[in-house]
Amino acid sequence: MGSRSVIAGRTTAGAEGEVVVLLIGMRINHFWAVHHWLPVLGAMPRMLRELVRDPGRGLLGHVLLTASPRTYYVVQYWQSKEKLYAYATSPDMFHHRAWARLNRKEREGKTRQHVGLWHETYVVPEGNYEAIYADMPAFGLAAAHGRLPLEKRGRRARDRFAHRSGAPAE
């Protein structure tokens, strides 16, 4: 199974410093309006492929999820908020063209509430996140930042929250 094989026991994420998490998604408001939501649904995989091909852009990892038959989203982990912003505003990247097209449709009054879009960005300072994985392949934060044996950060959540870069685990 390669890198997706199960690691026995408990591990934690090897993140150091602040963590940048972007949640981004869409909601199909009217299923019958396929010509409105299908292009939106197809845009995210295109952006992810673009980012995976160019690791210097700052995407560390991502997880595709669904909340319902209407709602799809991606959890993304980034090197920094600066790299996330640079990607979002770069005129040579697909995201910039997709948002320009959406903004143009909105100005022209051509959006009809058939598809909803959303995103939330979190910049989480060190000491304000912790993770535990039991009998899991690398997933989420651990897939983005690497994983460590649980003992490296502490067996209890409060110990993992107390971890600081460069400080030995107690």
C-alpha positions as CSV (number, residue, x, y, z in Angstrom):
1,M,0.0,0.0,0.0
2,G,3.0,2.3,0.0
3,S,2.7,5.6,1.9
4,R,-1.0,5.0,2.7
5,S,-0.3,1.9,4.8
6,V,-1.5,1.7,8.4
7,I,1.0,2.6,11.1
8,A,0.3,0.5,14.2
9,G,0.0,2.3,17.5
10,R,-0.4,6.0,18.3
11,T,1.4,8.8,16.5
12,T,1.1,12.6,16.3
13,A,1.7,15.3,13.7
14,G,5.3,16.6,13.4
15,A,4.2,20.2,12.8
16,E,6.5,22.9,14.2
17,G,5.6,26.5,14.6
18,E,2.3,27.9,13.3
19,V,0.0,25.9,11.2
20,V,-2.0,27.3,8.3
21,V,-5.3,25.5,7.5
22,L,-7.7,26.5,4.7
23,L,-11.2,25.0,4.5
24,I,-12.7,25.6,1.0
25,G,-15.8,24.3,-0.5
26,M,-19.0,24.5,-2.4
27,R,-22.7,23.7,-1.9
28,I,-25.0,22.7,-4.7
29,N,-28.1,24.8,-4.1
30,H,-30.1,23.6,-7.1
31,F,-29.2,20.1,-8.4
32,W,-31.0,20.7,-11.7
33,A,-28.6,23.6,-12.5
34,V,-25.8,21.3,-13.5
35,H,-24.3,23.8,-16.0
36,H,-23.8,26.2,-13.0
37,W,-22.3,23.9,-10.4
38,L,-20.4,21.3,-12.5
39,P,-17.7,23.8,-13.6
40,V,-17.2,24.8,-9.9
41,L,-17.0,21.2,-8.8
42,G,-14.3,20.6,-11.5
43,A,-12.3,23.7,-10.6
44,M,-10.9,22.5,-7.3
45,P,-9.2,19.3,-8.6
46,R,-7.6,21.4,-11.3
47,M,-6.2,23.9,-8.7
48,L,-5.0,21.0,-6.5
49,R,-3.2,19.4,-9.5
50,E,-1.6,22.8,-10.3
51,L,-0.4,23.1,-6.7
52,V,0.9,19.5,-6.4
53,R,2.9,20.0,-9.6
54,D,4.6,23.0,-8.0
55,P,5.5,22.3,-4.3
56,G,7.2,25.7,-4.0
57,R,3.7,27.3,-4.0
58,G,3.3,26.2,-0.4
59,L,0.6,23.5,-0.3
60,L,1.7,20.8,2.1
61,G,-1.2,18.5,1.9
62,H,-5.0,18.3,1.4
63,V,-8.0,16.1,2.1
64,L,-11.1,16.0,-0.1
65,L,-14.3,15.6,2.0
66,T,-18.1,15.7,1.6
67,A,-20.5,16.9,4.2
68,S,-23.6,15.8,2.3
69,P,-24.7,15.1,-1.3
70,R,-24.8,18.9,-1.7
71,T,-21.6,20.0,0.0
72,Y,-18.0,19.3,-0.9
73,Y,-14.9,20.7,0.5
74,V,-11.1,20.4,0.9
75,V,-9.0,20.8,4.0
76,Q,-5.7,22.2,2.9
77,Y,-2.5,22.7,4.9
78,W,-0.1,25.4,3.8
79,Q,3.5,26.4,4.6
80,S,2.4,30.0,5.4
81,K,-0.4,32.4,5.0
82,E,1.9,34.5,2.7
83,K,2.2,31.5,0.3
84,L,-1.5,30.9,0.4
85,Y,-2.2,34.5,-0.4
86,A,0.4,34.5,-3.2
87,Y,-1.2,31.6,-4.9
88,A,-4.7,33.0,-4.6
89,T,-3.7,36.3,-6.2
90,S,-1.1,35.0,-8.8
91,P,-2.4,36.0,-12.2
92,D,-0.6,32.9,-13.8
93,M,-2.5,30.4,-11.6
94,F,-6.0,28.9,-12.3
95,H,-7.5,30.2,-9.1
96,H,-7.1,33.8,-10.2
97,R,-8.8,33.2,-13.5
98,A,-11.7,31.2,-11.8
99,W,-12.3,34.1,-9.3
100,A,-12.1,36.7,-12.1
101,R,-14.8,34.7,-14.1
102,L,-17.0,34.5,-11.0
103,N,-16.6,38.2,-10.2
104,R,-17.4,39.1,-13.8
105,K,-20.6,37.0,-13.7
106,E,-21.6,38.6,-10.4
107,R,-21.1,42.1,-11.8
108,E,-23.2,41.2,-14.9
109,G,-26.0,39.8,-12.7
110,K,-25.5,36.3,-14.0
111,T,-25.2,34.5,-10.8
112,R,-28.4,32.9,-9.8
113,Q,-27.7,31.3,-6.4
114,H,-27.4,27.8,-7.9
115,V,-24.1,27.1,-6.2
116,G,-22.6,28.4,-3.0
117,L,-18.9,29.0,-2.4
118,W,-17.1,29.4,0.9
119,H,-13.7,29.3,2.6
120,E,-12.3,29.7,6.0
121,T,-8.6,30.2,6.8
122,Y,-7.0,29.6,10.2
123,V,-3.5,30.5,11.2
124,V,-2.9,28.5,14.4
125,P,0.0,29.5,16.6
126,E,2.2,26.8,18.1
127,G,0.8,25.6,21.3
128,N,-2.8,25.9,20.0
129,Y,-3.0,22.6,18.1
130,E,-2.4,19.0,18.8
131,A,-3.1,15.7,17.0
132,I,-3.3,12.0,17.7
133,Y,-3.7,9.2,15.2
134,A,-4.3,5.6,16.3
135,D,-3.6,2.8,13.8
136,M,-3.9,5.2,10.9
137,P,-2.0,5.9,7.7
138,A,-0.6,9.5,7.5
139,F,-3.7,11.7,7.5
140,G,-4.5,15.4,7.8
141,L,-1.9,17.4,9.7
142,A,0.4,14.4,9.9
143,A,0.3,13.8,6.2
144,A,1.1,17.5,5.6
145,H,3.9,17.9,8.2
146,G,5.0,14.3,8.9
147,R,4.3,12.1,11.8
148,L,6.1,11.3,15.0
149,P,5.7,8.6,17.7
150,L,3.3,10.0,20.3
151,E,6.0,9.9,23.0
152,K,8.0,12.7,21.1
153,R,5.2,15.2,22.0
154,G,3.5,13.6,25.0
155,R,0.9,10.9,25.6
156,R,-1.6,13.4,26.9
157,A,-3.3,16.2,24.9
158,R,-2.1,18.8,27.4
159,D,1.5,17.7,26.8
160,R,1.1,18.0,23.1
161,F,-0.4,21.4,23.4
162,A,2.5,22.4,25.5
163,H,5.1,21.4,22.9
164,R,7.4,24.1,21.6
165,S,9.8,23.8,18.7
166,G,13.3,22.9,19.9
167,A,12.1,22.0,23.4
168,P,12.4,18.3,24.5
169,A,9.2,16.5,25.3
170,E,8.6,15.9,29.0
